[in-house]
Amino acid sequence: MPASDRSAEITASLGSLPGTTPVSEVARRLLDLFTGGSFEPGTRLPAERQLAATLGVGRSAVREALAALEILGIVQVRPGSGTYLRGTASTLLPRTLRWGLLIGSRSTAELLELRSGLETQVAQLAAIRASEDDLKELRAALDHMRESTGDLAVFARADHDFHDSLATASKNETIVDLLHVVRSLLQVYADRAVHDEASALQALDEHRAVLEAITAQDGGAAAAAMAAHMATANRRLGESSDA
């Protein structure tokens, strides 16, 4: 049977859910099925209407669950074609950690603590493991930050690019996954954290110190510089979450 035509088998493997089931439970049911090893990458999922009828829930719940799974990299939505499974069970299973962190309410303070620890470790690892290509990406992101201190929306994107490049330079995919989830949960506050040019200039100086330590391959200094940056960034994020 072609990998792209197993809708009947997928729906047969799903049982109905209570009509009041939240989106997270719909996503759980789909995730359990996809990580069971029975379906190959590229398998096309049944249409939303068919999934909703099989699970006994509204189409909006299915649509939101699939959107969440797409953000996590579990499925891929191809406009005009359908929704497809992205990986094998062995590649999808580690992503369940990301899903587990996303469900349920989380304390902003706890998330800020977790992010601080992860970012500090990333900086320390990057000082040891960053390649010349990694350093070029970090310099480019820092230059973009420097050029956009007067446009806070652009500055925020450049700031995000710097941290993404830093995580990549750590060469630790588990940390990258964890940071992706934590940043996603804090995004609503992070977008408002740098609220004026003075804050942007301070953040720029803090990022510059991190990059200088990484370029010097000084793990201790990189960790210290990131910890200092996280302290001020977390204060701003905390203020945003209280606003």
C-alpha positions, 0 to 999 in steps of 0.5 A: 500500500503506498505510503501516501494512501493509508487514511483508512488504516489511520482512522481504523487505528483511532477510537472516538474521544469525548465531545468535550476533549481538548485539543491537547488530547486530540494531538496526544492520540495522533502523536501516540499513533504516529510514534508507534512505528506503523506509518512511514514518513510521507504518509498522508493523513486523512482529511480533517473532516474524516479525522473529526468524525472518527474521533468524535470531535469538532473539526476545529479541534482537529485543525488546532491539533494538527497545527500544533503538531506541525509547529513541533515538526511532527507533520507537514501541511502542504496547501492543496495536497494534505497533511503528511507525517514527517519522520519515522518513529525513531525521529519522532519520539524525541519530539514527544519531549517537546510536546510534553513541555508544551501542554499544561500551564507553566509558571513564567518564573520557572520557564525563565529559570529554565531558559537561563540555565539552558542559554548559559550552558549553550554559551559555554558549549559554543565557546568550545565547539563553535566552527568558523561558520557558526561564528560568521552566523553569530557575527551577522546576527549581531551586526543586524542587531546593531543596525536595527536598534531603532526598529524594535521589531527587526531588532527582536528578530535579529536577537532571536537569530543570534540565540538560534545560531548560538544554540546551533553552535553548541552542537547539542540537539537536545538543548536546541529542542528544549530551548525551542519549546521554552522560547515558544512558551515565552514568546508572547512576553519576549516580543515586548521585552525590549521596549525602547532603544536604551534597552536594545543598546543594553542588550546589544552590549550584552550579546557582544560580550557573549560573542567576544568570549565565544570567539576567544574560546573562553567557556567560563567567560561566555557562561558568565556573560550569558548569565549576566544577559539572562539576568537583565533579559529575565527582569524585562520579561518578568515585567512584560508578563506582569503588564 
